Every structure is written in C-alpha cells, then in structure tokens.
Amino acid sequence: MSPATQRLIAAAGLAMLAACSGPPASTSYFPLEAGHRWVYELSTEWENNTGEREALVLQTLGSESLDSGQAWRRRSDSGIDYWLRADDSGIYRVATKTDLQEAPEPDKTPRFVLKMPLAVGTSWQATTTSYLLKRNADFPPEIRHTHKPVMMNYRIEALGQPVATRAGQFNDCIRVQGTAVMKLFADPVVGFKDLPLNTTEWYCKGVGLVKVQRAEPARSTFLAGGTMTLELIEWQ
C-alpha cells in the first residue's frame, strides 16, 4: 500500500466519555465504535497523464488501553493502526503503529481530525508532507523522502453539504479545507518556489470520511505533481 494511502486516512479512536454527557457531536461525523468498515478507491493522476488506482479498507476495532489511557483503534489494510480520542475539543489521533513496530508510537502532540466547535471558521494545524511531488531526474524522486514536513492549516469551510459518491448520496456533510506550501527548487530560471499542497475532506453524519481530494501541482522543469482522490465505495 502506498505512502499516499497511509497519509490520506487519519484513523480514529474515542476516549472514555462520561455517560451523563454522551459523545461529542464530532463523533457522529467520524464514527469510532467497533464494527464499522469502509472501502475506498484511491486514484492518482500525474501531470504526465499517467495514473494509478488502488483500494483501501479501514475498520474500527474498539477501545484499548495505551500507556496514556483509553483510546479507540482503527486499522488500515496497508498495515497501519491508529489510536484516537474524542472529547469536547474534537477528535484527535494520539498514536500510530506499523506492522514493523513492536508497540504504538505516541504522537508528540494530538493530531486533530475534526476540531470543535463544528462551525464554519473553526481551524487547526497539523504537519503534512508532499505525497505527489516528484523530481524528474534525481533519486530518490519522492520529495517526502528528503524534505521536512510543513505545517498545514485546516479550516471548516461549510456545513450541511451534499456529497455524491459511489457508496451513495450523503446530504449532511462537513467540508474541511487544508492548505500548506513547500519551498522547492523548481528550475534554473525560477529558482526556489512556494508550491501549494491543498486538501479538501468531506465528513458525513453517521458515515464518516466519504471523500478526500489532494492537489499538488508542480508545473516546473525539475518537478512533477498531480492530484489524488479518495472516494468511498462501500461501508457498514
């Protein structure tokens, strides 16, 4: 499974919540309890008119105990597990583990999936890297292997949005926009250039993440970019 797949899906887990208050509203847009399964198609289109397609399956495995406390676990068929919590601040990831690691690796700081309040204008930050930009000649070609992560700014742009996917039509969705820039050497004429990394995510009530679009245009002599779309095709 490609690193692009690994990045695009932030998996989820929910902390133990007081019974009197119930789960925060954000969890209805990103279900966390055990027993759910999502099947996505990830399609990548490069600027040289080539493309790739692959499937991604995620499932929720229930609440588990970490050194830092309870968290809910999700697993990707790419071999990565994620633990998340939810409280009045929103839903956030607290640890990850690959099949090659012996134990979950805690995040240095929580990585929000959705931040409260669920209102237009709510914003947060998280690190990201390039998953599409490549060098045309140098090795390794993938920019992510040689450049440090950059900060991406996320913002809730719209509520109650309709979204059509192959898994169905969803009418109560939150649209989140993420923007970042990465300074790279584009070509000898332009020199270094700020290249945009843009992500749009849709979370639908009762279902969760249904679609992601990622754009990393290069349009330079030394670099190639592209676009990537993650679309829900089946869920339960």
C-alpha positions as CSV (number, residue, x, y, z in Angstrom):
1,M,0.0,0.0,0.0
2,S,1.4,3.4,-1.0
3,P,2.5,6.1,1.5
4,A,-0.1,8.3,-0.1
5,T,-2.8,5.9,1.1
6,Q,-1.2,5.8,4.6
7,R,-1.3,9.6,4.9
8,L,-4.7,10.3,3.5
9,I,-6.5,8.3,6.0
10,A,-6.4,9.5,9.6
11,A,-7.9,6.7,11.6
12,A,-9.9,7.2,14.8
13,G,-10.4,6.2,18.4
14,L,-12.5,7.6,21.2
15,A,-11.6,8.2,24.8
16,M,-13.8,7.0,27.6
17,L,-16.6,9.6,28.0
18,A,-18.9,10.4,30.9
19,A,-22.2,8.6,30.4
20,C,-24.1,11.7,31.5
21,S,-22.7,13.9,28.8
22,G,-22.7,11.4,25.9
23,P,-20.2,11.6,23.0
24,P,-19.3,14.9,21.5
25,A,-21.1,15.9,18.3
26,S,-17.9,15.4,16.2
27,T,-18.1,11.6,16.6
28,S,-21.3,11.4,14.6
29,Y,-19.3,12.7,11.6
30,F,-16.4,10.2,12.3
31,P,-17.8,7.1,13.9
32,L,-15.4,5.4,16.4
33,E,-17.1,2.4,17.9
34,A,-16.1,-1.1,16.9
35,G,-17.7,-2.9,14.0
36,H,-17.5,-0.3,11.2
37,R,-15.8,-1.0,7.9
38,W,-15.1,1.4,5.0
39,V,-13.8,0.5,1.5
40,Y,-12.3,3.4,-0.6
41,E,-10.8,3.7,-4.0
42,L,-7.7,5.9,-4.2
43,S,-6.9,7.3,-7.6
44,T,-3.9,9.3,-8.5
45,E,-3.4,11.3,-11.7
46,W,0.0,12.6,-12.5
47,E,0.9,15.7,-14.6
48,N,2.4,13.4,-17.2
49,N,-1.0,11.9,-17.9
50,T,-0.4,8.6,-16.1
51,G,-2.5,7.3,-13.3
52,E,-2.8,4.7,-10.6
53,R,-5.7,3.1,-8.7
54,E,-5.8,1.0,-5.6
55,A,-8.3,0.0,-2.9
56,L,-8.1,0.9,0.8
57,V,-10.0,-0.8,3.6
58,L,-10.4,0.6,7.1
59,Q,-12.1,-0.9,10.1
60,T,-12.8,0.0,13.7
61,L,-11.6,-2.4,16.3
62,G,-12.8,-0.9,19.6
63,S,-11.4,0.7,22.7
64,E,-8.0,-0.3,24.0
65,S,-5.7,0.8,26.8
66,L,-2.5,2.7,26.0
67,D,0.1,4.0,28.4
68,S,-1.6,7.4,28.2
69,G,-5.1,5.9,28.8
70,Q,-8.0,4.6,26.8
71,A,-8.2,5.2,23.0
72,W,-10.1,3.7,20.1
73,R,-8.3,1.8,17.4
74,R,-8.6,1.8,13.7
75,R,-6.7,-0.5,11.3
76,S,-5.9,0.0,7.6
77,D,-5.3,-2.9,5.3
78,S,-2.0,-1.2,4.5
79,G,-0.7,-2.5,7.9
80,I,-1.1,0.7,10.0
81,D,-3.0,1.0,13.2
82,Y,-4.2,4.3,14.6
83,W,-5.5,5.3,18.1
84,L,-7.7,8.3,18.6
85,R,-9.6,10.0,21.3
86,A,-12.6,12.4,21.4
87,D,-13.7,15.0,23.9
88,D,-15.2,18.4,23.9
89,S,-12.2,19.7,21.9
90,G,-12.9,17.3,19.0
91,I,-11.5,14.1,17.6
92,Y,-7.7,13.7,17.6
93,R,-5.1,11.0,16.9
94,V,-2.8,10.0,19.8
95,A,-0.7,7.1,18.4
96,T,0.2,5.0,15.4
97,K,1.8,1.7,14.7
98,T,3.0,-0.1,11.6
99,D,3.3,-3.9,11.4
100,L,7.1,-3.4,11.7
101,Q,6.8,-1.7,15.1
102,E,6.6,-3.6,18.4
103,A,4.4,-1.0,20.2
104,P,2.3,2.1,19.3
105,E,4.3,5.3,18.9
106,P,2.6,8.2,20.6
107,D,2.1,11.5,18.7
108,K,4.2,14.3,20.2
109,T,1.1,16.5,20.0
110,P,-2.5,15.4,19.3
111,R,-3.4,15.5,15.6
112,F,-7.0,16.7,15.1
113,V,-9.3,15.0,12.6
114,L,-12.2,17.4,13.4
115,K,-11.9,20.2,15.9
116,M,-14.8,21.6,17.9
117,P,-16.9,23.6,17.6
118,L,-18.3,22.2,14.4
119,A,-18.8,25.6,12.9
120,V,-17.6,27.4,9.8
121,G,-14.4,29.1,10.6
122,T,-13.1,26.6,13.2
123,S,-9.4,26.0,12.4
124,W,-6.4,24.0,13.5
125,Q,-2.9,22.9,12.3
126,A,-1.1,19.7,11.7
127,T,2.1,18.7,9.9
128,T,2.0,17.3,6.4
129,T,4.4,16.3,3.7
130,S,4.3,16.0,-0.1
131,Y,2.7,12.8,-1.3
132,L,2.6,13.6,-5.0
133,L,5.5,15.9,-5.9
134,K,8.5,14.1,-7.5
135,R,11.8,15.1,-9.1
136,N,12.1,14.2,-12.8
137,A,15.7,13.2,-12.6
138,D,17.2,13.0,-9.1
139,F,17.0,10.0,-6.7
140,P,15.0,9.4,-4.7
141,P,12.3,11.0,-6.8
142,E,9.8,11.5,-4.0
143,I,10.1,14.8,-2.3
144,R,8.8,13.4,1.0
145,H,12.0,11.4,1.5
146,T,14.3,14.5,1.5
147,H,12.2,17.4,2.8
148,K,10.9,18.0,6.3
149,P,7.2,18.1,7.0
150,V,5.5,21.5,6.8
151,M,2.5,22.9,8.7
152,M,-0.9,22.6,7.1
153,N,-3.7,25.0,8.1
154,Y,-7.2,23.3,8.3
155,R,-10.5,25.1,8.4
156,I,-14.1,24.1,8.4
157,E,-15.4,25.7,5.2
158,A,-19.1,24.5,5.1
159,L,-21.7,22.5,6.9
160,G,-24.7,20.6,5.6
161,Q,-23.0,19.9,2.3
162,P,-24.3,17.2,-0.2
163,V,-21.7,14.8,-1.4
164,A,-22.2,12.1,-4.1
165,T,-20.0,9.0,-4.0
166,R,-20.3,5.5,-5.4
167,A,-21.4,4.4,-2.0
168,G,-24.4,6.7,-2.2
169,Q,-25.6,10.3,-1.8
170,F,-24.9,12.0,1.5
171,N,-26.6,15.2,2.5
172,D,-25.3,16.3,5.9
173,C,-21.5,16.7,5.4
174,I,-18.8,18.9,6.8
175,R,-16.3,20.2,4.3
176,V,-12.7,20.8,5.6
177,Q,-10.1,22.7,3.6
178,G,-6.3,22.2,4.3
179,T,-3.7,24.5,2.8
180,A,0.1,24.4,3.0
181,V,3.2,25.4,1.0
182,M,6.5,23.7,0.4
183,K,9.5,25.7,-0.9
184,L,11.3,23.7,-3.6
185,F,13.8,24.3,-6.4
186,A,11.6,24.4,-9.4
187,D,14.0,25.1,-12.2
188,P,17.1,27.2,-13.0
189,V,15.0,30.2,-14.3
190,V,12.5,30.4,-11.4
191,G,14.8,29.1,-8.7
192,F,13.1,28.2,-5.5
193,K,9.3,28.4,-5.5
194,D,6.5,28.0,-3.0
195,L,4.4,25.1,-4.2
196,P,0.9,24.6,-2.8
197,L,-0.3,21.5,-1.1
198,N,-4.1,21.6,-0.9
199,T,-6.5,19.1,0.6
200,T,-10.3,19.0,0.8
201,E,-12.1,16.5,3.0
202,W,-15.8,15.6,3.5
203,Y,-17.1,14.0,6.7
204,C,-20.8,13.0,6.6
205,K,-23.1,12.4,9.6
206,G,-23.4,8.8,10.6
207,V,-20.9,7.6,8.0
208,G,-17.6,9.4,8.5
209,L,-15.0,10.3,5.9
210,V,-16.5,9.8,2.4
211,K,-14.1,11.8,0.1
212,V,-10.7,13.4,0.0
213,Q,-9.2,15.4,-2.8
214,R,-5.5,16.3,-2.7
215,A,-3.8,18.7,-5.2
216,E,0.0,19.2,-5.5
217,P,0.7,21.0,-8.8
218,A,4.3,21.4,-9.9
219,R,4.3,22.8,-13.4
220,S,8.1,23.1,-13.4
221,T,11.1,21.7,-15.4
222,F,12.6,19.7,-12.5
223,L,9.4,18.6,-10.7
224,A,6.2,16.7,-11.5
225,G,3.0,16.9,-9.4
226,G,-0.5,15.6,-9.6
227,T,-3.9,15.1,-7.9
228,M,-5.3,12.4,-5.7
229,T,-8.9,11.4,-4.9
230,L,-10.1,9.1,-2.2
231,E,-13.7,8.0,-2.6
232,L,-15.9,5.8,-0.5
233,I,-17.4,2.9,-2.5
234,E,-18.7,0.7,0.4
235,W,-19.4,1.0,4.1
236,Q,-21.1,-0.6,7.1
